Amino acid sequence: MTSNVDTGARIPGPVGSPVLGQALELRRDMLRTLDDGFERFGDVVSYRLGPAALRRQVIAVHHPDAVKQVLTEREVFGRRTRSLEVLTELFGRNLVTTDGEAWTRQRRTLQPLFTPRHVLEYAGVMREEAHDFLTRGSVTAGEVVDLVPLTENYALRVLGRTIIRDELVMTDVIGAFNTLVPLIGKVVRERSMKAWKIPLRVPTRETRQFMEVRAQLYGLIRQILVRRSQRTDTPAEPDLLDRLREARDPETGAALTPREVADQALIMLVAGHTTTSNALTFTLYLLGRDPELQEAVAEAARADGLAPADDLVVAAIKEAMRMYPSAYAIGRRTRTATQLHGFPVPAGTNVLISPWVTHRHPAYWERPDVYDPSRFIGPSDRPRYAYLPFGGGPRNCIGEHFAMLEATVLLRTLLREFTITSESADLPVSQLISLRPTGAVPVRFTPRKARG
């Protein structure tokens, strides 16, 4: 793809219908629409939404240089998009939904809890849950099982034990989340894609369902907090909820408010488990289609200890997240007029980054539709923002180290004991809050023969 450099040029893009522009196409299948726009128009594409008199513009950027600009120039590219407003309505004001000084204060306060050194403290819990994953009936040798609930339960149990350390509450939370997660994606997508956002106080079918999901989410958090307040024992090690309460802003010494603790715990449960479970599901599915590659990854998994950063097990997960990034689209809105990859962009313009597209950019990824973990072994000259499964810039996901360690531990444990065979040729995906499989992902686990 060649870049446009004429600063007076109009950004190219599809015309769409006279009434709705590209609105229906983006709503029905955003990824297909963005792929098509990239193929036809290049690294910067303009999409027009709505009738001419009310038309809005969304600019999609795919080149790593443009992606870097959007994610790092915070004074130009703000985050107050429609999607973020909806997430704030649902999840409150946490590290994902806040901006400005409130976000800076929360990030300073929480960052020490998620350094690689602190995350390693949870490796023992992850290993125990990975072992239990094999022994408590999750994996049935020789039978076809659905990967989705298996990986979701593992991720939720790890988070449950690290955040709340209460087996009874954890069991209730897992059961509720298995029902709630698809509903969360549905209500957020529906509300984000509406031409006009109806106030929540207006009792429509959409707003009632949205409010019901929100009530259930905060009901779960209240249940956790009440149980914690009634606990009389003193655990040997503080859990993440304890650490959230004890955390202090290193500059001011201020603690999080009780509402902030609840909001942070909620978003960690929702966002934390979906990222890991999706990465594991896609990785196992892809390895299950390539027995030779799977054997190479299994051989690496037999090494003692945790995998180093350039290990093939880690590379298998990274490559799955390249092909199926959980955060498949990231929105921003220009605060001021600017230049973006050679084009003028007015203030108030919605800008869209799609890791799904950038992760397939042929200038940086040879055979981008092929699953090839070797891309992540050894040094690479790819730009930093050619790969961004955890975002980038100052708002890079704080839970990246936790999620990668959690996924690596289970994958190593599984591949030591079983071979995985994918039973479906295709893997349809749903474009909700995160990219997740549509329906079941059937696989067969076969015990490995003992190595003599």
Legacy VTK file of the C-alpha trace (Angstrom):
# vtk DataFile Version 3.0
C-alpha trace
ASCII
DATASET POLYDATA
POINTS 452 float
0.000 0.000 0.000
1.285 3.468 -0.833
0.624 6.425 1.442
-1.124 9.594 0.296
0.942 12.727 0.984
-1.111 15.507 -0.641
-2.209 17.516 2.389
-5.014 19.095 0.434
-6.428 15.798 -0.793
-9.743 14.428 0.295
-9.495 11.167 2.204
-10.630 8.351 -0.101
-13.408 5.971 0.839
-16.577 4.214 -0.292
-19.657 6.286 -1.076
-22.254 3.918 0.330
-25.993 4.457 0.063
-27.388 8.000 -0.406
-29.354 7.750 2.837
-27.129 5.840 5.254
-23.679 5.909 3.680
-21.706 2.960 5.080
-23.604 2.783 8.365
-25.357 -0.525 7.677
-22.213 -2.209 6.359
-20.204 -1.217 9.428
-22.970 -2.354 11.742
-23.543 -5.704 10.024
-19.873 -6.679 9.635
-17.297 -4.086 10.647
-14.292 -6.321 9.997
-15.316 -7.248 6.465
-16.100 -3.609 5.704
-12.737 -2.419 7.055
-10.869 -5.167 5.192
-12.581 -4.174 1.977
-11.852 -0.476 2.545
-8.175 -1.195 3.168
-7.898 -3.297 0.016
-9.584 -0.638 -2.126
-8.323 2.623 -0.651
-5.199 1.993 1.411
-3.985 3.043 4.835
-6.461 5.877 5.492
-10.134 5.402 4.600
-13.125 7.682 5.118
-16.558 6.222 5.843
-19.676 8.411 5.669
-22.530 7.628 8.015
-26.105 8.887 7.740
-27.942 11.129 5.234
-26.118 14.036 3.602
-27.660 16.718 5.840
-26.650 14.857 9.029
-23.686 12.919 7.715
-20.871 11.977 10.094
-17.405 10.895 9.071
-15.357 8.055 10.504
-11.744 7.769 9.425
-10.085 4.354 9.676
-6.281 4.288 9.833
-4.222 1.136 9.354
-0.572 2.108 8.873
1.525 1.607 12.038
2.803 5.204 11.884
-0.748 6.556 11.839
-1.802 4.133 14.573
1.072 5.359 16.739
0.064 8.984 16.180
-3.544 8.354 17.202
-2.636 6.367 20.329
0.178 8.593 21.593
-0.937 12.171 20.820
-3.431 12.436 23.674
-3.822 16.199 23.356
-5.137 15.762 19.800
-6.967 12.427 19.883
-9.460 12.192 22.744
-11.339 9.121 23.927
-14.869 10.437 24.449
-16.479 8.411 21.687
-19.985 6.941 21.695
-18.633 3.498 22.618
-16.746 4.859 25.612
-19.826 6.737 26.823
-21.778 3.469 26.759
-19.038 1.571 28.583
-19.006 4.296 31.249
-22.773 3.970 31.672
-22.378 0.219 32.198
-19.146 -0.135 34.170
-18.742 3.164 35.980
-15.578 5.246 36.134
-12.616 2.882 36.123
-9.233 2.603 34.469
-10.839 1.755 31.112
-13.521 4.452 31.036
-11.939 7.482 32.743
-9.822 10.138 31.084
-7.730 13.145 32.038
-6.552 13.645 35.619
-8.924 10.998 37.005
-7.344 8.381 34.764
-3.803 9.564 35.505
-4.440 9.259 39.239
-5.967 5.786 38.893
-3.157 4.580 36.645
-0.482 5.816 39.046
-2.258 4.079 41.899
-2.822 0.736 40.170
0.308 0.362 38.031
2.464 -1.056 40.876
-0.018 -3.934 41.278
0.593 -5.154 37.714
4.346 -5.013 37.240
5.920 -8.262 35.995
7.368 -8.875 39.473
4.003 -8.536 41.202
2.205 -10.582 38.562
4.594 -13.487 39.134
3.203 -13.726 42.660
0.031 -15.156 41.101
1.849 -17.845 39.073
1.230 -20.457 41.777
-2.527 -19.877 41.677
-2.451 -20.112 37.880
-0.577 -23.426 37.989
-3.019 -24.841 40.528
-5.997 -23.829 38.402
-4.353 -25.233 35.274
-3.797 -28.545 37.064
-7.383 -28.540 38.333
-8.511 -27.789 34.786
-7.167 -31.215 33.800
-8.392 -33.123 36.847
-11.816 -31.755 37.783
-13.583 -33.011 34.662
-13.126 -30.005 32.384
-11.163 -32.094 29.899
-12.780 -35.397 28.902
-10.304 -37.600 27.083
-11.478 -38.723 23.679
-14.748 -36.779 23.696
-15.564 -33.654 21.720
-15.929 -30.641 24.012
-16.552 -26.920 23.533
-13.457 -24.800 24.225
-15.356 -21.606 25.018
-16.810 -22.458 28.455
-13.633 -24.326 29.408
-11.314 -21.377 28.838
-13.819 -18.894 30.289
-14.136 -20.902 33.507
-10.361 -21.206 33.846
-9.859 -17.457 33.371
-12.669 -16.606 35.779
-11.366 -18.989 38.419
-7.883 -17.486 38.199
-9.308 -13.983 38.516
-11.668 -15.117 41.235
-8.848 -16.545 43.316
-6.575 -13.565 42.779
-9.238 -10.864 43.247
-11.541 -12.294 45.936
-10.160 -15.637 47.262
-13.588 -16.833 48.353
-14.622 -20.190 46.891
-18.353 -19.778 47.550
-18.559 -16.309 46.046
-16.306 -17.377 43.179
-18.665 -20.221 42.247
-21.612 -17.810 42.187
-19.651 -15.246 40.163
-18.582 -17.784 37.532
-22.124 -19.016 37.041
-23.477 -15.478 36.703
-20.740 -14.317 34.339
-21.219 -17.251 31.985
-24.759 -15.937 31.445
-23.944 -12.237 31.531
-20.940 -11.971 29.201
-22.857 -12.503 25.922
-25.534 -10.054 27.134
-22.912 -7.428 27.967
-21.560 -7.554 24.436
-25.036 -7.397 22.948
-26.320 -4.389 24.918
-23.095 -2.410 24.480
-22.977 -2.986 20.737
-26.655 -2.150 20.247
-26.413 1.076 22.232
-23.085 2.131 20.674
-24.283 1.655 17.093
-27.554 3.576 17.402
-27.819 6.786 15.380
-29.315 8.448 18.468
-28.560 7.325 22.014
-31.815 7.189 23.986
-31.431 8.436 27.595
-31.425 5.558 30.067
-34.298 7.142 31.969
-36.582 6.544 28.943
-38.082 3.029 29.381
-37.589 1.359 25.998
-36.813 -2.320 25.407
-33.177 -1.413 24.794
-32.738 0.765 27.888
-34.551 -1.698 30.162
-32.287 -4.539 29.060
-29.218 -2.331 29.461
-30.227 -1.325 32.980
-30.965 -4.937 33.912
-27.500 -6.051 32.828
-25.945 -3.183 34.780
-27.977 -4.076 37.871
-26.827 -7.686 37.686
-23.177 -6.671 37.318
-23.227 -4.372 40.319
-25.255 -6.929 42.247
-22.328 -9.337 41.827
-19.816 -6.756 43.034
-21.967 -5.888 46.036
-22.212 -9.589 46.876
-18.417 -9.852 46.815
-17.901 -6.749 48.948
-20.519 -7.764 51.522
-18.986 -11.231 51.865
-15.570 -9.668 52.306
-16.823 -7.354 55.037
-18.218 -10.385 56.903
-15.029 -12.452 56.694
-13.428 -13.075 60.063
-10.363 -15.049 59.001
-7.112 -13.438 57.940
-5.732 -14.904 54.685
-2.043 -15.700 54.495
-1.641 -13.466 51.456
-3.682 -10.384 50.491
-5.778 -10.773 47.361
-6.184 -8.148 44.652
-9.259 -6.677 46.323
-7.204 -6.128 49.486
-4.497 -4.527 47.401
-6.971 -2.261 45.628
-8.117 -0.979 49.020
-4.562 -0.582 50.269
-3.187 1.044 47.104
-2.113 4.668 47.337
-1.320 7.276 44.725
2.495 7.576 44.967
2.309 11.348 44.419
-0.556 12.313 46.740
-0.954 9.330 49.057
-4.690 9.227 48.252
-6.579 5.919 48.291
-9.238 4.780 45.875
-12.778 5.548 47.005
-15.087 2.585 47.810
-16.944 3.193 44.532
-13.651 3.227 42.611
-12.635 -0.074 44.232
-15.952 -1.605 43.120
-15.642 -0.184 39.586
-12.034 -1.406 39.222
-12.901 -4.901 40.472
-15.830 -5.088 38.055
-13.853 -4.123 34.959
-11.014 -6.466 35.943
-13.434 -9.392 36.122
-15.114 -8.569 32.815
-12.185 -7.405 30.683
-9.581 -9.596 32.343
-11.271 -12.916 31.799
-12.486 -12.289 28.235
-9.039 -11.318 26.931
-7.400 -14.446 28.341
-10.183 -16.889 27.488
-10.406 -15.588 23.915
-6.633 -15.842 23.437
-6.618 -19.417 24.737
-9.613 -20.498 22.672
-8.165 -19.128 19.436
-4.690 -20.543 20.187
-5.959 -24.048 20.945
-8.250 -24.007 17.925
-5.411 -22.978 15.592
-2.963 -25.505 17.046
-5.661 -28.153 16.755
-5.661 -27.657 12.982
-1.884 -28.125 12.597
-0.593 -31.341 14.276
3.029 -30.806 13.243
3.144 -27.273 14.634
1.312 -28.420 17.748
3.999 -31.032 18.415
6.711 -28.392 18.173
4.855 -26.184 20.656
4.255 -29.179 22.946
7.969 -29.957 22.916
8.679 -26.393 24.045
5.974 -26.761 26.714
7.851 -29.671 28.314
10.632 -27.345 29.448
10.751 -26.789 33.188
9.561 -23.537 34.711
7.774 -20.643 33.061
8.382 -20.019 29.377
10.833 -17.233 28.474
9.620 -14.332 26.361
10.874 -15.860 23.089
9.550 -19.360 23.767
7.424 -21.053 21.099
4.556 -21.460 23.594
4.405 -17.704 24.099
4.806 -17.172 20.352
1.812 -19.448 19.671
-0.372 -17.239 21.870
0.959 -14.005 20.391
0.300 -15.227 16.856
-3.264 -16.236 17.754
-3.805 -12.719 19.146
-2.400 -11.291 15.931
-4.993 -13.134 13.893
-7.827 -12.731 16.400
-7.176 -9.614 18.516
-9.670 -9.339 21.355
-9.738 -5.542 20.970
-10.442 -5.536 17.238
-11.353 -1.826 17.009
-10.234 1.211 19.029
-11.955 4.575 18.699
-10.741 8.135 19.201
-12.149 11.599 18.450
-10.044 14.568 17.360
-10.013 17.459 19.826
-8.401 19.803 17.288
-7.769 19.825 13.555
-4.687 17.808 12.633
-2.779 16.026 9.884
-3.059 12.244 9.828
-0.793 10.229 7.546
-0.730 13.034 4.974
-4.401 14.033 5.135
-6.108 16.955 6.905
-8.557 15.856 9.595
-11.042 18.353 11.117
-11.701 18.679 14.827
-14.554 16.496 16.070
-13.805 13.636 13.654
-14.171 10.031 14.795
-11.001 8.021 14.104
-10.933 4.226 14.148
-7.960 1.922 14.588
-8.442 -1.751 13.794
-5.794 -4.165 15.078
-7.614 -6.805 13.004
-6.602 -4.954 9.811
-3.197 -3.670 10.926
-2.240 -7.186 12.061
-2.797 -8.289 8.452
-0.986 -5.397 6.771
0.997 -7.093 3.954
3.861 -4.608 4.245
4.654 -5.988 7.709
3.181 -9.491 7.781
4.123 -12.034 5.120
1.228 -14.415 4.377
-0.904 -12.619 6.975
-3.744 -15.157 6.885
-1.436 -18.047 7.823
-0.972 -19.028 11.476
2.800 -18.914 11.959
4.120 -18.471 15.528
7.721 -18.318 14.251
7.047 -14.636 13.450
7.505 -13.978 17.161
10.759 -15.895 17.621
13.900 -13.791 17.546
14.381 -10.128 16.633
12.029 -8.295 14.290
12.227 -5.032 12.377
8.462 -4.523 12.364
7.299 -1.172 13.747
6.022 -1.219 17.326
2.473 -0.376 16.248
2.217 -3.111 13.613
1.150 -5.358 16.511
-1.072 -4.092 19.312
-3.253 -6.790 20.910
-3.104 -4.848 24.193
-3.369 -1.389 22.649
-0.517 1.085 22.840
0.647 4.430 24.037
0.061 5.643 27.608
-3.141 3.576 27.814
-1.574 0.240 26.955
-3.521 -2.454 28.844
-2.348 -2.615 32.455
-3.174 -6.338 32.636
-0.958 -7.454 29.723
1.606 -9.333 31.861
-1.124 -11.007 33.916
-3.049 -12.168 30.823
0.028 -13.507 29.027
1.269 -15.412 32.069
-2.191 -16.853 32.712
-2.584 -18.033 29.113
0.947 -19.427 28.927
0.565 -21.468 32.113
-2.582 -23.236 30.902
-1.290 -23.847 27.377
1.921 -25.412 28.676
-0.024 -27.583 31.138
-2.510 -28.788 28.525
0.029 -29.591 25.823
2.143 -31.654 28.193
-0.780 -34.022 28.752
-2.979 -33.882 25.649
-3.047 -33.403 21.931
-5.835 -31.177 20.668
-7.769 -31.808 17.464
-10.083 -29.121 16.130
-13.343 -30.604 14.890
-14.486 -27.634 12.765
-12.853 -26.195 9.665
-14.148 -22.670 10.170
-14.242 -20.325 13.137
-16.913 -17.618 12.798
-16.417 -14.676 15.159
-18.794 -12.246 16.863
-17.877 -8.562 16.915
-19.152 -7.500 20.318
-17.138 -5.611 22.951
-14.367 -8.072 22.198
-13.790 -10.470 19.342
-15.053 -13.885 20.416
-16.131 -17.101 18.715
-19.702 -17.310 17.473
-21.112 -20.429 19.057
-19.194 -23.522 20.114
-15.568 -24.330 19.252
-15.507 -28.150 19.260
-12.192 -29.904 19.928
-11.084 -33.361 20.975
-8.471 -33.944 23.711
-6.376 -37.112 23.368
-3.977 -38.133 26.159
-0.333 -38.132 25.134
1.599 -41.342 25.489
4.157 -41.362 28.278
7.656 -40.586 27.033
9.871 -43.445 27.963
LINES 1 453
452 0 1 2 3 4 5 6 7 8 9 10 11 12 13 14 15 16 17 18 19 20 21 22 23 24 25 26 27 28 29 30 31 32 33 34 35 36 37 38 39 40 41 42 43 44 45 46 47 48 49 50 51 52 53 54 55 56 57 58 59 60 61 62 63 64 65 66 67 68 69 70 71 72 73 74 75 76 77 78 79 80 81 82 83 84 85 86 87 88 89 90 91 92 93 94 95 96 97 98 99 100 101 102 103 104 105 106 107 108 109 110 111 112 113 114 115 116 117 118 119 120 121 122 123 124 125 126 127 128 129 130 131 132 133 134 135 136 137 138 139 140 141 142 143 144 145 146 147 148 149 150 151 152 153 154 155 156 157 158 159 160 161 162 163 164 165 166 167 168 169 170 171 172 173 174 175 176 177 178 179 180 181 182 183 184 185 186 187 188 189 190 191 192 193 194 195 196 197 198 199 200 201 202 203 204 205 206 207 208 209 210 211 212 213 214 215 216 217 218 219 220 221 222 223 224 225 226 227 228 229 230 231 232 233 234 235 236 237 238 239 240 241 242 243 244 245 246 247 248 249 250 251 252 253 254 255 256 257 258 259 260 261 262 263 264 265 266 267 268 269 270 271 272 273 274 275 276 277 278 279 280 281 282 283 284 285 286 287 288 289 290 291 292 293 294 295 296 297 298 299 300 301 302 303 304 305 306 307 308 309 310 311 312 313 314 315 316 317 318 319 320 321 322 323 324 325 326 327 328 329 330 331 332 333 334 335 336 337 338 339 340 341 342 343 344 345 346 347 348 349 350 351 352 353 354 355 356 357 358 359 360 361 362 363 364 365 366 367 368 369 370 371 372 373 374 375 376 377 378 379 380 381 382 383 384 385 386 387 388 389 390 391 392 393 394 395 396 397 398 399 400 401 402 403 404 405 406 407 408 409 410 411 412 413 414 415 416 417 418 419 420 421 422 423 424 425 426 427 428 429 430 431 432 433 434 435 436 437 438 439 440 441 442 443 444 445 446 447 448 449 450 451
